[in-house]
Amino acid sequence: MNPANAPCAAASSSRPAYKRVEEGERWFIDSGRIEILYLIGAGAYGCVYLGVDSSGPEPRYRAIKCLQRHGLDARQRHFQRRELALHRLACAHPSIVSMEKIVEDEEHLFVVMDYGEDGDLFSMITDKQRYVGDDELIRNVFLQLLDGVDYLHSIGIAHRDVKPENIVCSEDGERVVLCDFGLATSERTSSEFGCGSSFYIAPECLGEWFPDRTTYPTQPGDVWSLGVILVNLVCGRNPWRIASPNDESFNAFLADPLFLRRILPISNQCLYILTRIFTVDPSERIDTHLLRQLILQVDSFSMDEVELRATHLAAQARGVGKVSVEHVETCSVSTSLDTPSWGHESTFTYDQETPSLRADSGSPSPPIHRSTSSSSNDDASLPPTPLMHPQDISRGVLPPAASPLWAALKNADAQSRRKDPVELRINPSPDVLSESHPSPFF
């Protein structure tokens, strides 16, 4: 976008800006080369302004993050230095927002970055409804994010706050980059529990599932957040409010992963990927390389029209739900008739609400630090991963019988055997789902 066509209305924020640009006032930095226009966002560690950079051959819009230099305690200064250092280290990747320069004045640090003319992914999903039903666009956007996270992990960085509000869009939502390294860390493990945003934070980061554990691994939480974003892209909804022991929807998923297909119009392939992401135990969670392979092989992320219509009719036959046929295509709560039974009859409903996609800029609670000197029970048992019988797997949720993984799951490989061949986890362990099986379920 050319700065000559700059929007006139200033964005508002509920948080106080370090400086407000009043009507008629002009604010320049970088020896007059950059003019700051108005506030476009505010967070816990700084404000972001829209600016025009005139240092090049043509003026260009820039997003400018403003950080205070003074009045910070030692911990806040550490966070600020960490954010700048990690962002500078990471921004070489095309899926990470670029850091053009850092400009200083007496009171502030200004981080000059590329500007996404289409706003953030949150508004692209909620306001423009850009992605629902477009499998190739979903795949393209999700792989950009996945590649960015994979790059961060390869250089030892965990972002810890991957969410739509921290993803900037351009080219009508087809190009996305990850931003805001305010919570990022280079530590492999952390004792900062509660660090993240409630809809997107992984269970191990909450500190509620295993109170005796003093640390958690930082990088698997980014993969969890990507899983929630995948649901956002496919459905425009959130699967639950928080992955907490107190969240009814999350606990319903733990008891029966098919719960997601009863409340969201996702395909069996998408469900399988989500069950590989949404594991309470981070050591069982799929890694970025295998996740990429699965995403590339998805035929469709959503239920097709036939599934939706059949499900709608099944729900009507049971006397559940009051959805007209005209609105079947847009119904957000559905399931398929051919999903396997998990030992009980499924109830198909259209009136169960999933959490709406809404801005989520706050942590679920202030970060809690646990002393590493306290006792930790490494043998604490995890909530059970849902189990399936082998005869159920061939009906569409897990790999078809022709796939290489099927033989491993049926214990053909002695190295991949489980103690009980009858009970089969829906989340195969990493030693079973390995790079030697590049096409695990299609």
C-alpha beads as a LAMMPS data file, in Angstrom:
LAMMPS data file: protein, C-alpha beads

442 atoms
441 bonds

1 atom types
1 bond types

-500.0 500.0 xlo xhi
-500.0 500.0 ylo yhi
-500.0 500.0 zlo zhi

Masses

1 110.0

Atoms # bond

1 1 1 0.000 0.000 0.000
2 1 1 1.280 3.430 -0.875
3 1 1 1.476 5.836 2.076
4 1 1 -0.314 8.403 -0.060
5 1 1 -3.441 6.301 0.491
6 1 1 -3.003 6.136 4.250
7 1 1 -6.202 5.596 6.254
8 1 1 -7.356 8.626 8.158
9 1 1 -8.933 7.124 11.255
10 1 1 -6.568 6.434 14.108
11 1 1 -6.853 3.067 15.768
12 1 1 -7.896 3.091 19.390
13 1 1 -6.564 1.012 22.234
14 1 1 -7.739 0.350 25.748
15 1 1 -4.118 0.421 26.930
16 1 1 -2.348 3.777 27.383
17 1 1 0.150 4.550 24.626
18 1 1 3.594 5.823 25.487
19 1 1 2.768 8.728 23.233
20 1 1 -0.416 9.594 21.409
21 1 1 -0.185 11.339 18.078
22 1 1 -2.706 14.151 18.298
23 1 1 -4.556 15.479 15.259
24 1 1 -2.322 17.881 13.393
25 1 1 0.792 16.714 15.249
26 1 1 3.720 15.189 13.357
27 1 1 6.157 12.819 15.059
28 1 1 9.413 11.871 13.400
29 1 1 12.183 9.460 14.411
30 1 1 15.413 8.248 12.827
31 1 1 16.577 11.800 12.017
32 1 1 13.327 12.575 10.238
33 1 1 13.398 9.545 7.945
34 1 1 10.409 7.860 9.614
35 1 1 7.139 9.557 10.499
36 1 1 4.913 7.848 13.070
37 1 1 1.256 8.156 12.109
38 1 1 -0.859 6.545 14.824
39 1 1 -1.190 3.718 17.322
40 1 1 -2.304 0.373 15.866
41 1 1 -1.783 -1.977 18.826
42 1 1 -0.656 -2.289 22.421
43 1 1 0.584 -5.214 24.470
44 1 1 2.149 -6.067 27.781
45 1 1 5.634 -4.957 26.753
46 1 1 5.109 -2.146 24.274
47 1 1 2.986 -0.299 21.740
48 1 1 2.968 -0.647 17.958
49 1 1 2.542 2.311 15.641
50 1 1 2.025 2.654 11.923
51 1 1 4.774 4.714 10.342
52 1 1 6.068 5.804 6.946
53 1 1 9.719 5.177 6.122
54 1 1 11.068 7.619 3.552
55 1 1 14.675 6.438 3.638
56 1 1 14.362 4.330 0.461
57 1 1 13.596 5.181 -3.153
58 1 1 9.860 5.044 -2.357
59 1 1 8.044 5.648 0.935
60 1 1 6.990 2.435 2.656
61 1 1 4.702 1.658 5.532
62 1 1 6.395 0.208 8.605
63 1 1 5.142 -1.270 11.849
64 1 1 7.091 0.342 14.660
65 1 1 7.187 -1.229 18.090
66 1 1 7.886 1.307 20.813
67 1 1 9.609 0.134 23.998
68 1 1 10.449 2.210 27.052
69 1 1 14.097 2.643 27.971
70 1 1 13.690 3.908 31.524
71 1 1 11.646 3.021 34.586
72 1 1 12.193 -0.714 34.141
73 1 1 13.276 -3.100 36.845
74 1 1 15.991 -5.680 36.238
75 1 1 13.518 -8.379 35.184
76 1 1 11.769 -6.098 32.685
77 1 1 15.101 -5.027 31.192
78 1 1 16.037 -8.689 30.828
79 1 1 12.785 -9.422 28.993
80 1 1 13.301 -6.450 26.698
81 1 1 16.873 -7.419 25.807
82 1 1 15.786 -11.018 25.295
83 1 1 12.951 -10.032 22.956
84 1 1 15.174 -7.886 20.765
85 1 1 18.012 -10.409 20.625
86 1 1 15.787 -13.374 19.766
87 1 1 13.794 -11.436 17.187
88 1 1 16.962 -10.248 15.472
89 1 1 18.290 -13.807 15.445
90 1 1 15.057 -15.220 14.004
91 1 1 14.021 -12.615 11.435
92 1 1 16.144 -14.037 8.609
93 1 1 13.353 -16.543 7.894
94 1 1 10.567 -15.425 5.505
95 1 1 7.865 -16.565 7.949
96 1 1 9.183 -14.266 10.688
97 1 1 8.464 -10.547 10.513
98 1 1 11.606 -8.693 9.512
99 1 1 13.435 -6.353 11.874
100 1 1 14.684 -3.545 9.637
101 1 1 16.431 -1.495 12.291
102 1 1 16.355 -0.314 15.896
103 1 1 16.122 3.426 16.495
104 1 1 16.684 5.096 19.873
105 1 1 15.809 8.398 21.409
106 1 1 16.143 9.597 25.004
107 1 1 13.064 7.735 26.237
108 1 1 12.293 4.941 23.767
109 1 1 13.555 2.116 21.616
110 1 1 11.797 1.805 18.257
111 1 1 11.867 -1.545 16.481
112 1 1 11.165 -0.888 12.794
113 1 1 9.508 -3.882 11.079
114 1 1 7.656 -4.748 7.882
115 1 1 3.993 -3.797 7.916
116 1 1 1.274 -6.299 7.008
117 1 1 -1.279 -4.262 5.109
118 1 1 -4.057 -6.803 5.784
119 1 1 -3.815 -6.702 9.571
120 1 1 -3.476 -9.772 11.732
121 1 1 -4.696 -13.317 11.205
122 1 1 -7.377 -12.869 13.853
123 1 1 -9.170 -10.189 11.840
124 1 1 -8.580 -12.105 8.611
125 1 1 -10.404 -15.110 10.113
126 1 1 -13.167 -13.337 12.013
127 1 1 -13.893 -10.261 9.902
128 1 1 -13.110 -11.442 6.380
129 1 1 -13.767 -15.185 6.922
130 1 1 -10.948 -15.737 4.474
131 1 1 -10.022 -19.384 4.982
132 1 1 -13.026 -21.562 5.808
133 1 1 -13.635 -24.055 2.998
134 1 1 -10.444 -23.262 1.061
135 1 1 -8.220 -26.290 1.636
136 1 1 -5.278 -25.104 -0.432
137 1 1 -5.219 -21.687 1.207
138 1 1 -5.427 -23.288 4.655
139 1 1 -2.568 -25.610 3.756
140 1 1 -0.446 -22.793 2.346
141 1 1 -0.932 -20.491 5.317
142 1 1 -0.490 -23.224 7.914
143 1 1 2.731 -24.453 6.294
144 1 1 4.146 -20.929 6.344
145 1 1 3.525 -20.781 10.081
146 1 1 4.789 -24.307 10.631
147 1 1 7.996 -23.558 8.721
148 1 1 8.516 -20.441 10.793
149 1 1 8.085 -22.329 14.059
150 1 1 10.320 -25.142 12.811
151 1 1 13.033 -22.588 12.004
152 1 1 12.722 -21.034 15.452
153 1 1 13.129 -24.435 17.074
154 1 1 16.106 -25.260 14.847
155 1 1 17.987 -22.241 16.208
156 1 1 16.938 -22.945 19.782
157 1 1 14.036 -20.503 20.185
158 1 1 10.535 -21.192 21.517
159 1 1 8.033 -18.443 20.694
160 1 1 5.561 -19.309 23.514
161 1 1 2.801 -16.998 22.262
162 1 1 1.795 -18.275 18.827
163 1 1 -1.748 -17.026 18.185
164 1 1 -3.648 -15.220 15.398
165 1 1 -3.093 -11.792 16.968
166 1 1 0.669 -12.347 16.653
167 1 1 0.512 -13.295 12.975
168 1 1 0.590 -10.516 10.384
169 1 1 -1.074 -10.920 6.978
170 1 1 -0.495 -9.489 3.528
171 1 1 -1.450 -10.301 -0.079
172 1 1 -5.104 -10.723 0.900
173 1 1 -4.249 -13.196 3.648
174 1 1 -2.135 -15.507 1.493
175 1 1 1.139 -14.371 3.062
176 1 1 1.624 -14.615 6.834
177 1 1 4.513 -13.912 9.191
178 1 1 4.939 -14.498 12.906
179 1 1 5.710 -11.525 15.138
180 1 1 5.970 -10.412 18.789
181 1 1 8.835 -12.132 20.591
182 1 1 7.899 -10.676 23.971
183 1 1 7.510 -14.136 25.556
184 1 1 10.084 -15.984 23.447
185 1 1 12.907 -17.854 25.130
186 1 1 16.065 -19.733 24.219
187 1 1 15.712 -22.011 27.226
188 1 1 14.866 -25.632 26.465
189 1 1 12.922 -25.917 29.723
190 1 1 11.201 -23.255 31.803
191 1 1 9.733 -22.811 35.262
192 1 1 7.531 -19.899 34.085
193 1 1 4.139 -21.558 34.295
194 1 1 1.158 -19.680 32.899
195 1 1 3.250 -18.065 30.161
196 1 1 1.089 -17.718 27.044
197 1 1 -2.480 -16.939 26.009
198 1 1 -5.371 -18.965 27.357
199 1 1 -6.915 -20.350 24.137
200 1 1 -3.521 -21.369 22.755
201 1 1 -1.444 -22.399 25.761
202 1 1 -0.406 -26.056 26.028
203 1 1 -1.360 -28.132 29.095
204 1 1 2.217 -28.533 30.325
205 1 1 2.643 -24.749 30.445
206 1 1 -0.247 -24.298 32.871
207 1 1 1.275 -26.146 35.791
208 1 1 -2.130 -27.612 36.700
209 1 1 -1.814 -31.173 35.436
210 1 1 1.307 -32.122 37.405
211 1 1 1.794 -29.723 40.335
212 1 1 4.938 -31.525 41.499
213 1 1 6.810 -30.860 38.280
214 1 1 9.027 -27.815 38.427
215 1 1 9.730 -27.281 34.711
216 1 1 8.265 -28.003 31.288
217 1 1 9.816 -28.208 27.785
218 1 1 9.269 -24.953 25.919
219 1 1 9.195 -25.899 22.234
220 1 1 6.333 -28.463 22.122
221 1 1 3.955 -25.745 23.308
222 1 1 4.379 -23.938 19.966
223 1 1 3.186 -27.055 18.138
224 1 1 0.125 -27.185 20.398
225 1 1 -0.655 -23.539 19.570
226 1 1 -0.386 -24.333 15.867
227 1 1 -2.993 -27.055 16.369
228 1 1 -5.458 -24.538 17.788
229 1 1 -4.694 -22.197 14.891
230 1 1 -5.430 -25.037 12.476
231 1 1 -8.887 -25.327 14.047
232 1 1 -9.262 -21.544 13.727
233 1 1 -8.413 -21.658 10.024
234 1 1 -10.658 -24.619 9.233
235 1 1 -13.682 -23.726 11.381
236 1 1 -13.335 -20.128 12.534
237 1 1 -13.819 -21.385 16.098
238 1 1 -11.784 -22.480 19.110
239 1 1 -11.971 -26.111 20.252
240 1 1 -12.014 -25.132 23.951
241 1 1 -11.324 -22.155 26.168
242 1 1 -8.218 -23.536 27.836
243 1 1 -6.527 -26.952 28.041
244 1 1 -7.155 -27.119 31.759
245 1 1 -8.478 -29.920 33.976
246 1 1 -11.455 -27.636 34.624
247 1 1 -12.441 -27.122 30.973
248 1 1 -15.395 -29.354 30.043
249 1 1 -14.720 -29.339 26.303
250 1 1 -11.071 -30.252 26.694
251 1 1 -11.884 -33.055 29.086
252 1 1 -14.539 -34.328 26.689
253 1 1 -11.847 -34.497 24.011
254 1 1 -9.506 -36.418 26.310
255 1 1 -12.270 -38.927 27.002
256 1 1 -13.159 -39.286 23.309
257 1 1 -11.272 -37.484 20.509
258 1 1 -14.278 -37.978 18.199
259 1 1 -15.841 -35.258 20.337
260 1 1 -14.161 -32.742 18.011
261 1 1 -16.059 -34.075 14.989
262 1 1 -19.290 -33.782 16.933
263 1 1 -18.761 -30.084 17.585
264 1 1 -16.686 -28.996 14.574
265 1 1 -17.013 -29.791 10.840
266 1 1 -13.512 -31.257 10.461
267 1 1 -12.521 -34.180 8.250
268 1 1 -11.204 -37.481 9.566
269 1 1 -7.763 -36.559 8.265
270 1 1 -7.833 -33.258 10.124
271 1 1 -9.029 -35.053 13.263
272 1 1 -6.114 -37.469 13.080
273 1 1 -3.618 -34.594 12.829
274 1 1 -5.224 -32.815 15.773
275 1 1 -5.024 -35.938 17.927
276 1 1 -1.306 -36.102 17.163
277 1 1 -0.936 -32.476 18.266
278 1 1 -3.267 -32.347 21.263
279 1 1 -1.461 -34.721 23.622
280 1 1 -1.253 -33.773 27.278
281 1 1 2.191 -35.313 27.458
282 1 1 4.496 -33.085 25.363
283 1 1 6.861 -36.006 24.761
284 1 1 4.094 -37.740 22.751
285 1 1 3.309 -34.676 20.645
286 1 1 4.094 -34.794 16.938
287 1 1 7.188 -32.898 15.829
288 1 1 7.233 -30.214 13.166
289 1 1 8.771 -32.407 10.435
290 1 1 6.165 -35.159 10.676
291 1 1 3.401 -32.586 11.022
292 1 1 4.492 -31.026 7.754
293 1 1 4.326 -34.394 5.992
294 1 1 0.782 -34.974 7.219
295 1 1 -0.437 -31.502 6.248
296 1 1 0.904 -31.967 2.714
297 1 1 -1.108 -35.172 2.293
298 1 1 -4.480 -33.913 3.508
299 1 1 -7.222 -34.181 0.883
300 1 1 -9.635 -31.958 2.789
301 1 1 -9.533 -30.333 6.196
302 1 1 -13.318 -30.006 6.419
303 1 1 -16.330 -32.289 6.172
304 1 1 -17.699 -32.314 2.666
305 1 1 -21.264 -31.351 1.806
306 1 1 -22.409 -34.965 1.752
307 1 1 -21.104 -35.542 5.285
308 1 1 -22.688 -32.341 6.537
309 1 1 -26.040 -33.111 4.942
310 1 1 -26.038 -36.723 6.154
311 1 1 -25.144 -35.601 9.634
312 1 1 -27.838 -32.975 9.604
313 1 1 -30.446 -35.551 8.588
314 1 1 -29.186 -37.987 11.222
315 1 1 -29.494 -35.310 13.862
316 1 1 -33.026 -34.500 12.748
317 1 1 -33.950 -38.179 12.829
318 1 1 -32.812 -38.317 16.440
319 1 1 -34.802 -35.207 17.235
320 1 1 -31.654 -33.304 18.175
321 1 1 -30.908 -29.857 16.856
322 1 1 -33.079 -27.436 14.935
323 1 1 -31.092 -26.599 11.861
324 1 1 -32.776 -25.945 8.548
325 1 1 -31.572 -27.751 5.432
326 1 1 -30.721 -24.415 3.831
327 1 1 -28.061 -23.824 6.476
328 1 1 -26.400 -27.227 6.458
329 1 1 -23.386 -25.942 4.556
330 1 1 -22.592 -23.322 7.182
331 1 1 -23.391 -25.317 10.291
332 1 1 -20.392 -25.393 12.641
333 1 1 -21.381 -28.386 14.777
334 1 1 -21.465 -31.713 13.024
335 1 1 -20.054 -35.194 12.614
336 1 1 -20.061 -38.021 10.108
337 1 1 -22.195 -41.148 10.102
338 1 1 -19.284 -43.453 9.348
339 1 1 -17.045 -42.482 12.247
340 1 1 -16.080 -45.496 14.351
341 1 1 -17.845 -46.340 17.573
342 1 1 -15.718 -45.967 20.686
343 1 1 -17.712 -48.355 22.822
344 1 1 -20.823 -46.213 23.097
345 1 1 -23.388 -44.667 20.797
346 1 1 -22.494 -41.203 19.609
347 1 1 -24.878 -38.312 20.145
348 1 1 -24.918 -35.826 17.292
349 1 1 -25.844 -32.304 18.322
350 1 1 -25.974 -28.971 16.597
351 1 1 -26.747 -26.851 19.598
352 1 1 -23.527 -27.279 21.573
353 1 1 -21.537 -24.072 21.496
354 1 1 -17.820 -24.060 20.770
355 1 1 -15.844 -21.086 22.038
356 1 1 -15.986 -18.238 19.556
357 1 1 -12.777 -16.918 18.092
358 1 1 -12.046 -13.742 19.985
359 1 1 -9.034 -11.653 20.835
360 1 1 -6.899 -13.295 23.470
361 1 1 -4.031 -11.087 24.500
362 1 1 -3.710 -12.102 28.125
363 1 1 -2.111 -14.967 29.959
364 1 1 -4.407 -17.362 31.805
365 1 1 -2.751 -16.259 35.028
366 1 1 0.436 -14.455 36.045
367 1 1 3.472 -16.652 35.353
368 1 1 4.282 -18.908 38.284
369 1 1 7.879 -19.828 39.033
370 1 1 8.570 -23.111 40.740
371 1 1 11.780 -23.783 42.566
372 1 1 13.862 -26.520 40.997
373 1 1 14.891 -27.567 44.481
374 1 1 11.415 -28.831 45.335
375 1 1 10.548 -32.465 44.892
376 1 1 9.468 -33.560 41.431
377 1 1 7.829 -36.839 40.625
378 1 1 8.997 -37.735 37.143
379 1 1 6.955 -40.918 37.253
380 1 1 3.640 -39.116 37.672
381 1 1 1.091 -40.694 35.380
382 1 1 -0.443 -38.630 32.585
383 1 1 -4.158 -38.488 31.877
384 1 1 -4.840 -41.496 29.676
385 1 1 -4.556 -41.088 25.934
386 1 1 -7.778 -42.426 24.372
387 1 1 -7.478 -46.036 23.219
388 1 1 -8.861 -47.687 20.096
389 1 1 -9.319 -51.254 19.001
390 1 1 -7.585 -52.209 15.734
391 1 1 -10.901 -52.983 14.042
392 1 1 -12.003 -49.382 14.590
393 1 1 -8.928 -47.887 13.005
394 1 1 -9.623 -49.071 9.481
395 1 1 -12.853 -47.058 9.379
396 1 1 -11.199 -43.748 8.730
397 1 1 -9.697 -42.206 11.854
398 1 1 -6.304 -43.900 11.779
399 1 1 -4.153 -45.126 8.835
400 1 1 -5.676 -47.411 6.206
401 1 1 -4.497 -51.006 6.177
402 1 1 -2.341 -50.441 3.081
403 1 1 -0.101 -47.848 4.707
404 1 1 3.365 -48.749 6.048
405 1 1 2.361 -47.507 9.479
406 1 1 -0.468 -50.010 9.661
407 1 1 1.944 -52.939 9.827
408 1 1 3.874 -51.218 12.602
409 1 1 0.689 -50.523 14.515
410 1 1 -0.308 -54.184 14.202
411 1 1 3.041 -55.034 15.810
412 1 1 4.644 -56.533 12.710
413 1 1 7.831 -54.765 13.721
414 1 1 9.086 -56.202 17.008
415 1 1 10.819 -52.927 17.813
416 1 1 7.480 -51.127 17.671
417 1 1 5.480 -53.597 19.740
418 1 1 3.334 -52.501 22.633
419 1 1 2.824 -54.654 25.680
420 1 1 -0.877 -55.022 24.987
421 1 1 -1.574 -55.585 21.275
422 1 1 -5.317 -55.128 21.761
423 1 1 -5.178 -51.561 23.076
424 1 1 -3.879 -49.152 20.479
425 1 1 -3.270 -45.488 21.141
426 1 1 -4.698 -42.950 18.768
427 1 1 -1.417 -41.080 19.277
428 1 1 1.279 -43.487 18.028
429 1 1 4.571 -43.023 19.803
430 1 1 7.405 -41.266 17.932
431 1 1 9.243 -44.563 17.497
432 1 1 6.269 -45.925 15.551
433 1 1 5.525 -42.808 13.497
434 1 1 9.017 -42.174 12.170
435 1 1 10.528 -40.690 9.036
436 1 1 10.836 -44.189 7.637
437 1 1 7.037 -43.998 7.147
438 1 1 6.524 -40.720 5.233
439 1 1 2.851 -41.428 4.371
440 1 1 1.405 -42.472 7.714
441 1 1 -2.337 -42.365 7.131
442 1 1 -3.500 -41.670 3.605

Bonds

1 1 1 2
2 1 2 3
3 1 3 4
4 1 4 5
5 1 5 6
6 1 6 7
7 1 7 8
8 1 8 9
9 1 9 10
10 1 10 11
11 1 11 12
12 1 12 13
13 1 13 14
14 1 14 15
15 1 15 16
16 1 16 17
17 1 17 18
18 1 18 19
19 1 19 20
20 1 20 21
21 1 21 22
22 1 22 23
23 1 23 24
24 1 24 25
25 1 25 26
26 1 26 27
27 1 27 28
28 1 28 29
29 1 29 30
30 1 30 31
31 1 31 32
32 1 32 33
33 1 33 34
34 1 34 35
35 1 35 36
36 1 36 37
37 1 37 38
38 1 38 39
39 1 39 40
40 1 40 41
41 1 41 42
42 1 42 43
43 1 43 44
44 1 44 45
45 1 45 46
46 1 46 47
47 1 47 48
48 1 48 49
49 1 49 50
50 1 50 51
51 1 51 52
52 1 52 53
53 1 53 54
54 1 54 55
55 1 55 56
56 1 56 57
57 1 57 58
58 1 58 59
59 1 59 60
60 1 60 61
61 1 61 62
62 1 62 63
63 1 63 64
64 1 64 65
65 1 65 66
66 1 66 67
67 1 67 68
68 1 68 69
69 1 69 70
70 1 70 71
71 1 71 72
72 1 72 73
73 1 73 74
74 1 74 75
75 1 75 76
76 1 76 77
77 1 77 78
78 1 78 79
79 1 79 80
80 1 80 81
81 1 81 82
82 1 82 83
83 1 83 84
84 1 84 85
85 1 85 86
86 1 86 87
87 1 87 88
88 1 88 89
89 1 89 90
90 1 90 91
91 1 91 92
92 1 92 93
93 1 93 94
94 1 94 95
95 1 95 96
96 1 96 97
97 1 97 98
98 1 98 99
99 1 99 100
100 1 100 101
101 1 101 102
102 1 102 103
103 1 103 104
104 1 104 105
105 1 105 106
106 1 106 107
107 1 107 108
108 1 108 109
109 1 109 110
110 1 110 111
111 1 111 112
112 1 112 113
113 1 113 114
114 1 114 115
115 1 115 116
116 1 116 117
117 1 117 118
118 1 118 119
119 1 119 120
120 1 120 121
121 1 121 122
122 1 122 123
123 1 123 124
124 1 124 125
125 1 125 126
126 1 126 127
127 1 127 128
128 1 128 129
129 1 129 130
130 1 130 131
131 1 131 132
132 1 132 133
133 1 133 134
134 1 134 135
135 1 135 136
136 1 136 137
137 1 137 138
138 1 138 139
139 1 139 140
140 1 140 141
141 1 141 142
142 1 142 143
143 1 143 144
144 1 144 145
145 1 145 146
146 1 146 147
147 1 147 148
148 1 148 149
149 1 149 150
150 1 150 151
151 1 151 152
152 1 152 153
153 1 153 154
154 1 154 155
155 1 155 156
156 1 156 157
157 1 157 158
158 1 158 159
159 1 159 160
160 1 160 161
161 1 161 162
162 1 162 163
163 1 163 164
164 1 164 165
165 1 165 166
166 1 166 167
167 1 167 168
168 1 168 169
169 1 169 170
170 1 170 171
171 1 171 172
172 1 172 173
173 1 173 174
174 1 174 175
175 1 175 176
176 1 176 177
177 1 177 178
178 1 178 179
179 1 179 180
180 1 180 181
181 1 181 182
182 1 182 183
183 1 183 184
184 1 184 185
185 1 185 186
186 1 186 187
187 1 187 188
188 1 188 189
189 1 189 190
190 1 190 191
191 1 191 192
192 1 192 193
193 1 193 194
194 1 194 195
195 1 195 196
196 1 196 197
197 1 197 198
198 1 198 199
199 1 199 200
200 1 200 201
201 1 201 202
202 1 202 203
203 1 203 204
204 1 204 205
205 1 205 206
206 1 206 207
207 1 207 208
208 1 208 209
209 1 209 210
210 1 210 211
211 1 211 212
212 1 212 213
213 1 213 214
214 1 214 215
215 1 215 216
216 1 216 217
217 1 217 218
218 1 218 219
219 1 219 220
220 1 220 221
221 1 221 222
222 1 222 223
223 1 223 224
224 1 224 225
225 1 225 226
226 1 226 227
227 1 227 228
228 1 228 229
229 1 229 230
230 1 230 231
231 1 231 232
232 1 232 233
233 1 233 234
234 1 234 235
235 1 235 236
236 1 236 237
237 1 237 238
238 1 238 239
239 1 239 240
240 1 240 241
241 1 241 242
242 1 242 243
243 1 243 244
244 1 244 245
245 1 245 246
246 1 246 247
247 1 247 248
248 1 248 249
249 1 249 250
250 1 250 251
251 1 251 252
252 1 252 253
253 1 253 254
254 1 254 255
255 1 255 256
256 1 256 257
257 1 257 258
258 1 258 259
259 1 259 260
260 1 260 261
261 1 261 262
262 1 262 263
263 1 263 264
264 1 264 265
265 1 265 266
266 1 266 267
267 1 267 268
268 1 268 269
269 1 269 270
270 1 270 271
271 1 271 272
272 1 272 273
273 1 273 274
274 1 274 275
275 1 275 276
276 1 276 277
277 1 277 278
278 1 278 279
279 1 279 280
280 1 280 281
281 1 281 282
282 1 282 283
283 1 283 284
284 1 284 285
285 1 285 286
286 1 286 287
287 1 287 288
288 1 288 289
289 1 289 290
290 1 290 291
291 1 291 292
292 1 292 293
293 1 293 294
294 1 294 295
295 1 295 296
296 1 296 297
297 1 297 298
298 1 298 299
299 1 299 300
300 1 300 301
301 1 301 302
302 1 302 303
303 1 303 304
304 1 304 305
305 1 305 306
306 1 306 307
307 1 307 308
308 1 308 309
309 1 309 310
310 1 310 311
311 1 311 312
312 1 312 313
313 1 313 314
314 1 314 315
315 1 315 316
316 1 316 317
317 1 317 318
318 1 318 319
319 1 319 320
320 1 320 321
321 1 321 322
322 1 322 323
323 1 323 324
324 1 324 325
325 1 325 326
326 1 326 327
327 1 327 328
328 1 328 329
329 1 329 330
330 1 330 331
331 1 331 332
332 1 332 333
333 1 333 334
334 1 334 335
335 1 335 336
336 1 336 337
337 1 337 338
338 1 338 339
339 1 339 340
340 1 340 341
341 1 341 342
342 1 342 343
343 1 343 344
344 1 344 345
345 1 345 346
346 1 346 347
347 1 347 348
348 1 348 349
349 1 349 350
350 1 350 351
351 1 351 352
352 1 352 353
353 1 353 354
354 1 354 355
355 1 355 356
356 1 356 357
357 1 357 358
358 1 358 359
359 1 359 360
360 1 360 361
361 1 361 362
362 1 362 363
363 1 363 364
364 1 364 365
365 1 365 366
366 1 366 367
367 1 367 368
368 1 368 369
369 1 369 370
370 1 370 371
371 1 371 372
372 1 372 373
373 1 373 374
374 1 374 375
375 1 375 376
376 1 376 377
377 1 377 378
378 1 378 379
379 1 379 380
380 1 380 381
381 1 381 382
382 1 382 383
383 1 383 384
384 1 384 385
385 1 385 386
386 1 386 387
387 1 387 388
388 1 388 389
389 1 389 390
390 1 390 391
391 1 391 392
392 1 392 393
393 1 393 394
394 1 394 395
395 1 395 396
396 1 396 397
397 1 397 398
398 1 398 399
399 1 399 400
400 1 400 401
401 1 401 402
402 1 402 403
403 1 403 404
404 1 404 405
405 1 405 406
406 1 406 407
407 1 407 408
408 1 408 409
409 1 409 410
410 1 410 411
411 1 411 412
412 1 412 413
413 1 413 414
414 1 414 415
415 1 415 416
416 1 416 417
417 1 417 418
418 1 418 419
419 1 419 420
420 1 420 421
421 1 421 422
422 1 422 423
423 1 423 424
424 1 424 425
425 1 425 426
426 1 426 427
427 1 427 428
428 1 428 429
429 1 429 430
430 1 430 431
431 1 431 432
432 1 432 433
433 1 433 434
434 1 434 435
435 1 435 436
436 1 436 437
437 1 437 438
438 1 438 439
439 1 439 440
440 1 440 441
441 1 441 442
